Amino acid sequence: MWQTVLVIVIVTASAAYVLWLLLTATFRARLAGWLAARLPGAAGPLAWLQAWLKMKAQPVAPPTGCDACPQSRIDPTPPREPPPTP
């Protein structure tokens, strides 16, 4: 009997973890906020989790324009000239 209960707990925890990983960061933040409002004892940690997830959900813009192009970098070394021929 206890083995069945242990397997049910492990499978449930694994499924919850996989579901958590597959959710978007925005939805995770909303879920953490919803749980913080519903669970009285976990309001502090869940509010911190919600704030952290909101920070992670903000998109980071990739560099665009000249900053992204490797050809726009200025090479600090001048081009070498061949030595003079005698």
Rosetta blueprint (number, residue, H / E / L):
1 M L
2 W H
3 Q H
4 T H
5 V H
6 L H
7 V H
8 I H
9 V H
10 I H
11 V H
12 T H
13 A H
14 S H
15 A H
16 A H
17 Y H
18 V H
19 L H
20 W H
21 L H
22 L H
23 L L
24 T L
25 A H
26 T H
27 F H
28 R H
29 A H
30 R H
31 L H
32 A H
33 G H
34 W H
35 L H
36 A H
37 A H
38 R H
39 L L
40 P L
41 G L
42 A L
43 A H
44 G H
45 P H
46 L H
47 A H
48 W H
49 L H
50 Q H
51 A H
52 W H
53 L H
54 K H
55 M H
56 K H
57 A H
58 Q L
59 P L
60 V L
61 A L
62 P L
63 P L
64 T L
65 G H
66 C H
67 D H
68 A L
69 C L
70 P H
71 Q H
72 S H
73 R L
74 I L
75 D L
76 P L
77 T L
78 P L
79 P L
80 R L
81 E L
82 P L
83 P L
84 P L
85 T L
86 P L
